[in-house]
C-alpha cells in the first residue's frame, strides 16, 4: 500500500466535548461542494479537528447538508456515497476513514505524535503516516445501499480482504488468494478436467459457482463462456473467472455472505464478491519467483501499478499491468495399465498386421519405447499457464455535481491442459499408424477476456446522489487439440485440431439514485435507494475444423468420432442466442433508534425468455449494548438459468468405469426433449435465512477484539442440475429420437436442496509500547448441503425401459455427491502477523475438511470406503491442514523483500484407493495411476510445498 499524507482541517477556537450528551443538534447549512471544503466548513462550525488522507478525498463531491443536525448526522450526510466513513478518536478529533480493508483507525497516540497539544497550535499541513496506520479494516458498503458501516454495525455478514492480505498469502492468482483469506470461499486447481482447466470453479457457503454474483466496483461482472461438463464440483455451471483480473489492481475484496438478489439481481443466492479497484496516485512494482518442492511448477510474476492525477480538480487514472508464467506440475503416479494390443497367436506366421503393426511380438520390451517396470505416462497437475493482463480505473470531476468515471481491462490466458493416455490397446481411441505407442492429448486453450464500464455520478436536486452507467464485458475461449487423432479417420487423421470457440458477453445500462435523510418522523435516519437496469446477455458456440468433428469411415467399425480428448464443435452444434431482462429495485434502510437498524429491499425483473420474478429482503440489527449486537436477515431470491445452460450442445469426452465415453449435451430448445416430457429450465427460487451475533470490545490484553458469529439456512427450490448420462441403449424412447447417439444429458429443474451452516470470524489487534505489533485472526465455516427431493423422471422417457432402468433418476448418485460432499464442509483459518521494526513475520494454518467421491472398483476393506447393497462405493478423503510461513524485511521505506513457504509440511490429499495401498481393489478413477488425487472432489489442490521470494517497491 502507498504511504499517505495526513491532511488536516484545523479548528480556530476552544474544543467542545464530542460525547453523546454534548453532540446536540444545531442549525447546519453547507452547500454542495468539494468534500475537502465541506469538511473544513463543518470543522470550523463545530469546533473539532478532522483528519483524513489527502488522496482519499481527491475529486470527491458532497451533497448539501441542511437542517437541525448533530455533528454525527452532518458527517454522515457529507460522506454519503463517497466511500468514506468517520470515527471520533477522542473528544476533539474525527478521523475520516477510507472504506478499504487495510484502513487502520488513527489512535490517540498517533494524533499526539503530530505535535498537537490540548491547546493546539496550527497543525502541520501534512504529516507522514506509517504503513502500520493503514491496516485495520472495519468498513464497507456492499450489501447496503445506505451508509457505509462497520462489520459489527451491519445487519448482514461481510468479509473484507485487503490488497495487502491478498499479497501476504504467497499465492499468485486471485482466486487462490481469496481461498486462503475467506473461510466460506472455496476454490481449487484442477487438471485433466474439461473447462475447469481454464477457469477455476469457486463456491461460497458450499453452494454452486453460479450461485454467487461477482461485482467490480459495484458493477456486475460478465461470466466465463464455457460450461463445466466434467465430473467435478460445480458440474453444469458457468463460473465468473476471478483470475481474469490482476490481483495487483485490487484495493480490497468484499465478500457478502448473504443472499442479495433483491438488491443486485440474479446469481446472488449464496452472496456477492465485490472487487474494489485501486484509486489515486503513486506506484508500485512487485516481482515474485517461486518453485515447488518436487522441482516443477516454476512461477514468475511481475506487476506494475501506477496512479496519476487527472485534471485540476483531483481526478485520477490508475493503471495495472501484470504478467504471469507458470510451468505446470505433474503428480501422476507410475502407470500400471495395459499398453499394447495382445500379441496375435499366429504372429510368427503373419508378422505385423494393421491391428498389430509392430515388427516384434513384444513391442515394449524389444522396441524400448517405454522403460521396463514402473514409469509415469500421465500428466495430472496444475496446468501450464501464461497470462498477460491490463486494468484501468479512473475518475474525472466535471463540475461540483458530476464526476465522470470509467474502468475495465483486458486479460489473455494461454493454458496448456492434457487428456488421459490413449493406449494402443484401446482400439476405439487409437490410430496405430499415427501413434503406434499411444498418446496423451495436449489440449491448449486461449481465454480472452475484456470489459469496460463508463458512467457519471454526482448529486442532483441538492440532496440526491445519482449514478448512471453503461458497461460491456466479454469472454471467449478458443480450444485446440494437439498430439491426438480422430480415430474414425484412422491413419489419415491429422494430429492437430481447432476445436472451436465459445463466447459469452453482457451489456448493461443502469441508473441508480439514493438519498440519506435525517430524522423522518420517529425514525432517527433513513436512506432510500432506487434503480433500474437493462441487461442483454449473449452466448455462442462456433464450429471447429472439419477433422475435429468429422465422422470418418472407421466410425462404422467402432472407432470413436472426433478429436480424441476433445471432440470439435460440429455445424449442427453451433448456436448464437441472446436474451434481455429489465429490472428495477427499491432499497430502504433506517436507523429507527440508536440500537435498531432495519433494512428492506424489493426487486422486480422480467426476462424475455422465461418470464418475471420478484425478490425481497428484510434485515435487522439490534444493539444489546455498545459492544454487542444481534442481527438477522431473510432473503427471497432467484437465479435465472444461464444461456450456456440453455443453449450448449457441445459433445464432451469423459472417462467412466475406465472407458472413454463421448456424451451429447442436448440444448433446451431441442424439440425432442419436449417429446420425452422434459420441460424447459426455469429460475431457481431461494429462501435464505441468517441469524448472527456481533461483538467489538477493547481492553483485551491491551488490544481490540472483533467477533462475528452467523448461522444460515438456505432452501433452493427447482435447483437447476444437469442430468446423469442417459444411455440410449437402455431407453428405447430416447434411442428412437437420438438413433446415432450413445448417450445424452440435458438441464432440468429436477431437485430441491437445503444448505445449513455456521460462520465465525474473530480478530485481535494490538500495538505494544515496545514497538511490537500483533494481529491474530480465527475464522471458520461449516456448511452442509442436502438434496431434499427430486422430481419424478418423465414417463415418456421411461417408455420401453426394463429392470432397474424403470427406476432411473435423472440426477443420480454421482451428481448428488458432487452437490453434497465433494467440497469441504469445514474450513478453518488461523493466522497471525507480528511486526517489529523493519521485520514482519506471518504464519497461517488452514484446515480443509474431508470430502467424498464416487468410483467403481473401490474396496470395502478400506475404512474410508462405504459401499451400499448394490456395491456402489464412495471414498472419503480425510481433512488436512496446510501451514504457510513468510518473513518480510523493509530494506527501505520503498523496498520490501519477502521470503515465504506455502504448505511447508508438504501436505497432500489422500490418494484414491489402489493396489499400491495394499487393498483388494483399485478405484477406476485412479485410472491406472494417471489420477492419484481425486479430480471429482475439491479440497486444496495437490502440488505440495511451494517456496517463493517477492520484492515490492513503492514510489
N, C-alpha and C positions, 0 to 999 in steps of 0.2 A: 504494500500500500504506500501511496505517496505521503510524505510528511506534510502537515498542514500548517498554515499560518493562522493564528487565532486573532481575528479582528475583534475589536471591542466597540461597544457603544456606551459612553460614559453617562453618569448622572451629574447634575450640576448643583445639587443641594443635599441635605441630610437624607439618609436612607430611611425607609419605613420597613417594619417587620412584614414578612410575607407569609405568616402563618394563616391558617384558615379563618381565624377570627378577624384579622386585620385586612384580609383581602376582600374589601367591601366593593359593592357596585358603585361606579362613578360614571358621570356623563362622558362618553367617548365618541370622538369623531376623527377618523383617519381615512382620508380619501384613498381610492385605488391608486397604487404607485409601485415603484420598485420595492422589493421586500426589505432590502437593507435600510432604505429611508423610512419605511413604515415602522420597522423595529426601533430605529433611533427615536422616532416621534413618540412611540409608546413608552420607551425607557425614560425619556425626558418628562413625559406626563406623569408616570407612575413612580419615578424616583428609584430605579434599580438598574444594575448592570445587566447587559445582555452580551453573552459570549457565543461566538459562532466561528466556524472555519470559513474563510473567505470564499473558497471555491464552491462551498455548498450552497451559497445563495446567488452565485453568478447567474444573471439572466432571469431570475425568478420574479414574477409579479405577484401581487396580492390583491384580493378584493377589498373594497372599502369596509370599514368597521364603524358602525353607528349604533348608539343605544346606551342604556344603563347596564354596564358590564363590569364583572370583576376582572382583575388582571389576567387570571387564567382563561376566562372566557374570551377576552380580547386576543390573547395569544393563540388560542385555538382557531379563532376565525381568521387571523392573519396567516396562519400556517396551513389552513385547509387547502388540500390539493397540491401543496408544494413538495411533498415527500419528506417533510421535516416534522419534528415534534419538539417538546421542551421539557425541561426538568429543573425545579428550583434546587440549587446546590445548598444555599443557606438562606438567611432572611433578607439578603440583598443582591443575590446573584442568580441569574437564569441562564442555563445552557440551552442553546438551540442545537438539536441533535439530528444528524442525517439518519434517514431510515436505511441503514446498512448494517450488515451482520457484524462488522468489526468495530462499530462505534462504541467507545467506552465513555461513560459519563465522566466529565472533568470533576475531580473531587475538590474538597475544600483545600487540601494541601496543594493541589495544582493551582487553584486560584491564588493562594497566598504566594506561590512561587513566582507569580507575575510581578510581584513588588507592590501589591496593594496593601493597605492597612485599613483600620477601622475608619479613619478619616482620610479617604482615598485621595492621593494626588492624581493628576491627569494620567490615565493609564497609557502604556506604550501603544503605538499604532499597530504593531503586530508582534506576536510572541511565538517563538517556535514551540511546537508541541511534539513530544516524543511519540514514537510509534506505539508505545505502550498505552498512550492516551487514546488509542484508536482501535480498541479491540473488542469490547463487550457489546453484543447485540441485544436489544430488547424490543425493537420497534419494527412494525411492518404495516403495509396497507392491504395485503392480499386477504381476500375473504370478507372485506368490508368496503363498501362504497362511501363510508363516512370518514371518521377521524382515524389517523394512524394511532395504534395502540400497542402497549407492551404486551408480552405474552400472557402475563397474569391479568391483564385488563380485557383481553379478547374473549368473546363468547365461544370461539372455536379454536382448536389446536393448530399451531403452525410451527414448523421447524425453520430456523434461519441458519443458513450456511454461508459464511463469508467467502470472498475470493481467497483470502489467506488460508482459511480452513481447507478449501479445496486443494491448495498447493501443498499443504503440510501432509497430505496423505501419501505423497510419493507416487500416486497413480498418475497416468499420463493422459487418460481420456476422461471426459466429463462424467459419463455415467458411472464409472468406477470411483471417481472422486466423491460423488454423491452417495454411492454404495457404502463407503466407509465413514460417512458422516450422519446419515439419517437412518434411524432404526427401522422405520416402516417401509423403506425403499429397498428393493432387491433387484439386482441385475448381475448377470454372469456372462462370461465369454463362452462361445460355442465353436466347435469345429465339426466338419462333415455333417452339416445340418441345414441344408436349404438356405433360405434367405436370412436366417439368423446369423449366417456368416458375414452379412453385410450391414446389419443394423441390430444392435443388442436389444432383446426384449427386456423390459423393465416393468416392475409391478409395484403397487402401493397398497399396503394393508392386505396383501395376499390376493388381490383381485387381478383382473386381466390387464395387459399393457394398454389396450384401447379403452379402458375404463378410467384412465387418468388423463386430464387435459393439461397440455403444455402451453404456457404463455411466454412471450418475450416482451419485456417492458409492459406487461399487462395486456398484450395483444395476442390473439390466438395464433398458434404456430401450425403450419401445414404438416401433414403426415408423410411417412415413408411410402414408397409406391408399391412395394411388394408384400404379399401375404406370407405369413409363416404357415406353411402347409406340411411341415415335418413334425415328427412325434417329439415335441418339446413343449415346455411351459409357454403358454401364450399361443397354442395351436389355434389356427384360424383367425388370428388377429393381425392388425396392422399397427405398427409401433410409430411413435414420433421419435426420430433419430436424434437423441441428445448429442451424440458425438459429431454431428454436423456443425456444431457451434464451438468455436475455440474457447477453452476454459479460461484463457488469459483475458478474454473480453468480458468476463463476468465479474461484476462487483459483489453480487450476493445472489443466493438462491432462496426462494421462499417456498416451502413445501406445506401446503394446506392439507391437513389430514381430516377432511370433512367433505361431504357431498356439497356441490356448489352449482348444480345445473340451473337452479333458479336465478343465479346471478350471471353465470358465464356460458350457459348453454350445454349442448350435448357433450358427452365424453367425460364429464366431471363427477361420475358416480363415486369413485374412490377418493377424489381430491384433485388438487392442482399443483403443478410445479411451475413457478414463475421465475424466469431468468431475468435478472436486472443487469443491464449493461453498464460498463464503466462510463463515467462522465468526467468533465473538467479537463484541466491541463496537466502537464507533467508526463513523464515517460518511464518505461521500464523495459529491460531486456532480460530474458530468462533463458537459460540453456540447461538441458538435462541429458545425461548419458547414463545408461544402465544396462545390466545383463542379468540373466538368471543363473542360478547355481549349476544347472545342467549344462551351461555353456552355450545356450542358444537364446533366442528372444532378445537380441541386441536392440537397444532402444536409443533413439536420438530425437530430441525435441527442442525446437528453438521458437521463441515467440517475442514479438515486439509490440508494445502498447504505447501509443503516443497521443497525447491530447493537446489541442491548440485552442486558443481563444479565437472567437469568430465575431467580428463586428465590434462596434464601440460600446454596445450595451451588454456585453458579457456573455455572448453566445459561445458555443464550443463545438469542436469536432474531435471525436475520439476514435482512433483507428487501431485495429489489431490485425497483425499478420502472424500466422503460425504455420510451421512445417513440422511434420512428424514422420518418422521412419521406424518401422518395427520389422525385424527379420523373420518373425514367426517362431513357433515352438512345435515340437513333436513329442508326444508322450505315449505313442503306441507301444504295446508290448511286442515281443517276438511273435511272429506269425506261426500258427500251428495247424493251418488248414491245408486242404488239397491245392495242388498247383497244376500239374499237367494231367491231360486225359489218361485214362487207363491204357496201358500198352496193349494193342491188339494181340490176341493169342497167336495169330498167324503172321506176326510182324516179320519173322525170319524169312517167310516166303514173299510177302508183299512189299516190305520196306515202307518208306514214307507214303502216306495217303493224305488226301485233303483233310480228313478228320484227325490225322495224326502225322503232321508234316515235319517229322524230325528224323535226322539221319542216324539216330541212335535209339535203342529201345528204352534207355534210361536218360531222358533229356537233362534232368537236373544234375545227376552225378557226372555224366560224361561231357556235357557242354559247359559246365562251370558257370552258368548264368547266375544261379543263386548259391550261396555258400551252404555247405553241409551243416546240419544242426540248426539251431535257432537263429533267426535273423528278422529284422524289422522291415516290413514291407509297406505298412500303412503310414498315413500322415495325419494324426489326430492331435490337434493342438490349437493354440490361438493363431489366427491366420496372419500371414504376411500382410502388412498394411503400410501404404504410403499416402499421406494426407497433406493437402495444402488448403489453407483457409484464410479468408479475409473478412473482417466485420467492421462496421462503422456505426457510430451513434452520434447524433448531432442535434443542436438546438440553436435557433437564431431569433431573438426578440425582434418583433416588427414594430411594436408600439407598447404603450402601457398596458394594453388589454389583449395582446395577441403575441404568441410565440410559435414560430414555425419549427417543426421537428421532423426528423427522419432517421431511420436506422435500417439495417439489413446486412446481408452478407452473402458470401459465395464459399462453397465447400466442394472439394474434389477428393474423393477417396478411391484409391485403387487397391482392391482386396484380392488376394490370391488364396482361394479355397481349394479343397480337394474332395474327391469322392472315395468310395470304397474300392479296394483292389478287385479288378475283374480277372479272375484266374482263367487260363486257357481251358481248364477242366469244365468250366461253366459254358457249355455250348451256346445257350440263348444269348449270352452277353459278350461273345468273343468274335474276333475275326483273325484266325490263326495266321493267315498270310500277311497280315499287317503287324500284329503283336503276338508272335508265337509264344512269348513268355508271359503274356498278360500285361496289364497296365493299371495304373492309378490315374483316373481322370483329374486333370487340372482345370479348375472352374473359376476363372477370373471374373470379377465384377467391378464395374466403374460406376460409382454413385455420384451424381452431380446434383447439388442442392443449392438453391439460391432464393433469396427473399428480399422484399423491400416494403417498408412502411413509411408513409408520409402523412403528416397531418398538421393541424393548427390547434392550439389550446390557449386558454386565457380566461378572461372574465367578461360577462355581458350583463347588462341591466344592473350594474354595480355589485350585485351580490351573488350572481350565479357563475359557477365555473363551467366551462364547456370544453369538449374535446371532439373534433371531427377528423376522421382519418380514413385513408384507403390503403389497402395492402394487397400484395400478391406474393405467393410462395409456390415453389415447385420442386419436386424431386423426380429424377428419373434414374433408372438402374439399367445399364447395359450389361447383359450377361453373355459370356462366351464359354467355350469348352475346348480345351486342348488335350493332346495326348490321349485321345479317345477315338471311338469309331461309332458309326451307325451300323450295328450288327446286321440289320436286314439288307444292307448293301454289300456285305461280305468283303472280299479283298479289294473291291472297287471303292471302298469307303475312304473319304478324306479323314485326316486326323485333327483338323481344326474346324470349329463351327462358330457361327454367330447365332446365339440362342434367341435373341430378341430384346425388346425394351418394354418395361412397364413405366408408366408416368402417372403421377398424381399431382394435381395443382389446386390451388384455392385462391379465390379473390373475394375480398371483404370490403364493404363500405359500412361505416358505423358513425353514430353521433351520440354522445353522452353529455348530460348536464348534471350538475349537483350543486347543492347549497347547504351550508351549515347555518341553521337558525339558532338564535339564542333561546330564551325561555319562550315556550309555546304553551299557554295555559298553565296547567300544573306541572308540565314537563320541564326539567332543568335545561335540556337542549334537545335538538332534533336535527338530523341530517336527512336529506332526501336526494336520491339519485334516480334519473330516468335515462333510458337509452333505447336505441333501435339499431338493428343490424341486418344487412342483406349479405348473404354469402352464396357464392357459386363454387361447387366442387366438380372436379373432373377426374376421371380415371380412364386410362387407355392401355392397351397391350398391342405391341407391334410385332409382326412376324419376324422370325429369324431366317437364316439362309436355308435354301431348299433342302440341302442334305441333312440339316439338323432335325427335320420332322418327316422327311420323305419315307414312304412305305416302299422298301426295296423288295426285290424278287424273293429274297430268302425269308421274308416275313411269313410266307405261307408254309414254310418248313419249320416254324417255331422260333425264328430269330427275333430278338427284340427290335422294336421300331424306334428310330430317333437317336440322337446323340446319347451315348451311354453315359450316365452320370447326371445329365440334364437334357431331356428332350426339348427340342426347339418349339417355339410358338408357331403353330400352323395357321394358314389363312383363315380356316373356319373358327379358330380360337381368338382371332383379333377382335377387339372391341374398343369403342370410344363412347363413353356415357358421361352425362352431366346431370346435375340437379341443382335446384335453387331453394334456399329457405330464407324466410323472413322472420325475425324475432324482435320482441320488444319486452322490456322489463321495467319494474319499479322496485326500488330498494329504500327502505326507511329504517333508520337507526336512531334510538333515543336513549339518552341518559335520563331515565324517569326521575331518579334521585341520585345522590352520590353513590349509593350502593347498587342500584338496579339499572341494568342496561338491557334493552330489548331491541332485537333486530329482526326484520321481516323482509321477504322478497317474493315477488311473483314474476314469472317469465312465460310468455307465450311464443311458441314457434310453429311455423307452418312449412312443411316440406311438400314440394310439388309431386313427389313420387309415392309418399305413403300417408300423408295427412298431417295433423296438427297434434300439439302436446302442450299441456300446462304444467309447469313445475312450481313448487312452493318451498319456502324456508321459514322457519321460526327458530330464533336462537336467543338465549338469555344468559346473563351473568349477574350473580348476586354476591356482593362483598359481605362476608360474615364479619370480618374485621379489616383493618388496613392491610393486613398481611395475608389473609386467607379469603378465597372466593370459591364459589361453585359455579359451574357453567353447564349448559346443555343445549342441544340443538336437534331439530328434526328437519329432514330434507326429503321432499318427494321429487325424484329426479328421473332422468331418462338418458338413454344412449341410442342414437339412430344407427342402423346398420351402415357400415362404410360402403362406399361404391365398389371398392375392391372385393368385399364380401359378396355383393350382389352380382358383380359382373365378371369376376375372374373365371377363366375357362382353361387355364394352363395345366397341362399334364405335369405330374410330379413323379419322381423316382425315389422309392424308399426300399429299405431292407426290412422284410417281415419274415420272421421264422427262418432267417438265414438265406432267404431268396430275395433277389432284386425285383421289385414289382413296380409297374407303371400304373398310376391311378389317374382317371379322368375327373377333373373338377368340373361340375356342371353348374353353369350360371343360373341365377334365379329366373331369368327371362326365358329359359328353355321351356317350350310348351309341353315337353314330355314329362316334366315334373308334375305339372297340374294333372296329367293323366294318371300319375301314380298317387294322387291325393295329397301332394305336398304343397302347402301354402307359401306365398311369398313371405320372406322375413319382415317382421315389424320391429318397432323400437322396444328395447328393454325398459322396464319400469323398476325403479328402485325406491325403497323406503330405508332411510339412513338415520339412525339414532346415535347421539353422542352424549355422554354424561361425564363431566370431569371436575377435578379439584385442582386449584392452583394455590401456590404459596410463594411468598417472597419476603425474606427477613434477613436482617443483618445481625452482627454480633456473634456469629458462629465462628469460633476460633479467629475472631477478628476480621472475618470476611463476610461475603454476601452469598446467600443460598437462594436459588430459584428452583421450584419444583412444580411440575405439571403431571397429572395422572388422569388419563381419559380412557373410558370404556366405550366400545362401539358395537353396534348391531346393524348389519346391512342385509336386507332381503332384496333379491333381484328376481323379478317375475318375467317370464318369457326371455330368459337369457339366450342370446344368440350363440349357437355352437355349430361346429362342423361335424357331420355325421361320421360314424365309423365307415370303413371301406365296405362297400356292398358288392359282393361277388355276383356277377351276372349269372354264373353257372348255378348258383344256389337259389336264384329268384327268377322264375320263368317270366314274370311280368316285366321285370327290368330287362332281361335278355331280349325280349321281343321289341323293346324300344331302343335298346343300345346293342345291336347284334354283333358289332365288331369291337366291343369294349370289354376288357376283362373285369374291371371293377369301376365303380363310380362313387362319388360322395358330393354333398352339397350342404348349404347352410340352412338352418331352421331354428325357430324359437322353441326348442324342444324341452328345455329344463328350467327349473326354479332352484335357486341356490340361497344359502344363508351363510353370512360371514360374521363371526363374533371375535372380539379380541380386546386387548388392553395395551395402551402405550404409556410409557413412563419416561420422563425426561427430567433430570436434575443436574444442576450445575453449582459449583462453588468457585469463588474467585477472591483472591486476596493479594495485596502488596504489602510486604513486611518492611519494617523500619531499616532492616539490613540491606534493602535493595533487592531482596529476593521476591519474585512474584510466583504465584501458584494458581493454576486453573485446572479444575477437575470436573469431569462430567461422567454421568452414568445414564445411559439411555437404553431402553429395551422395548421390544414389541412382541406381542403374542397374538396370532390370528389363526382361526380355524374356519375353513370353508367346507360346507357340506352340500351335496346335491340332494335337495329335499324330495323332488318328484320329477317325473319325466312323462311327457305326453305319450300316448299310445302310438305305435307305428301305424301309418295309414293302411287300412285293409286292402286297398288297391295294390299296394306294393307287395303284400304277402300272398297274393293270389297264386296258387300253384306251388307254394313253398311246402316243404315236408320236414318232419322231425323237429329238431331244435330250432330250425330256421323259422318256424311258425311263431316262436317267442322272441324273434330278433328285435333288439333295441337299437334305435338309430344312434344313440350316444352310449357306447358300451364301456367296458371296464377301463380300457387304456385311456380314453378321453376323460372319464370321470377322475381317474387317478391324477391326470395332468392338472385338473382343476383343484383337487382336494389335497394332495400330498406331495406334489412334485417340487414345490418351493418350500423353504424353511418356514415352519410355523413360528419359530422362536428366533429372535436375533437380539443380541445384547452388545452394546458398545461401551467400553470403559476406556477413557482417555485422560491423559494428564500432560500438562505443559509446565515446565519450570524455567524461569528466566533469572539470570544473574549476570549483571554487567553485559558483556558482549556475547554471552553464551545463552542459548536456548535449547533445552532438551525436551523431546516429546516421546511419549510411549502410548501405544494404543493396543488394546486387546479386543478382538471382535469374535463373538461366538455365533456360529450359524447352526441352527437346529437340524435335526435329522430330516431326511426326505425319503421317498419311496418311488420305485419304478417297477413296471411290469416287464417280464421277459419269460419266454419259454425256455426249457432246459435247465431251470433252476432246481437246486436240490433242497428238499425239505430237511435234510440233515444240518443245513446251515441255520444256526439260531436266528439269523437276521432275515430268513426267508419264511414267508407264510404262504401256504397253498390251500386252496379250497377243495371241495369234494370233486370238482372237475379237473383237478390238478393244474389250475391256473394260479401261478405263483407271482408274488411280489417281493422284491428285496428291499430291505431297509438299509440306508446308508447313514451311519451314526453322525451325530453332531460333532463339530470340530471348532477349535479356537485358533485364530491367527493372531500373531503378535508382530507389531511393527514398531521400529525404533528409528529415531533421527536425532541428529545433533547439528545445530546451526551456529556459526560463528560470524559476527558482524566485523568484517575486515575493516570497514569504514562506515561512515554514515550512509554511503551509497551502495556498498557491495556486501552481500551476504553469501556465504558458502554453506551448503547443507550436505551432510553425508548421511545416508539412510539405508535401511534394510527393511523390506516388507516380507512378512511371513518368515521371520528369522529362524524358526524351528523347522522350516521346510515341510510344512504340513500339507498332506494331500487328502482328497476324499477317499472313502473306501472304494476298492475296485469291485467290479462285477464278480459274482460267484463263478469260479472256473476250476478246471482240473488243477491248475497251478497252485490253488489254495488247499488242495487235498480233499475236495468234496467230490461227490459221486457224479455231479452233472456240471455242465458248462452253460452259462447264460447265452442264448442266441444273440443277445445284444452285445455280448463281448466280441462277437464277430471274429473268432479265432485269433484274438489278441489285438485286433486293429483298434478297438474301442474299449480300453480298460476302465475308463471312468464314464459314468452314465452321461449320455447326451439327452436323455429323456427326463432328467430332473435337474434342478438348479440349486447349487449351494454357493460356491465361491471360486469356481474355476479349478484348474488342475496343472498349474505351471510351477509350483514350488517357490522356493526362496528367490528374491529379487533384490539386487543391490544397485544403488544409484548415487550420483553426485550431481547437485544442482547449484548453479551460480545465478544470482539475481542482482542486477544493477539497476538502481533507480536514479532518475535525473529530472 
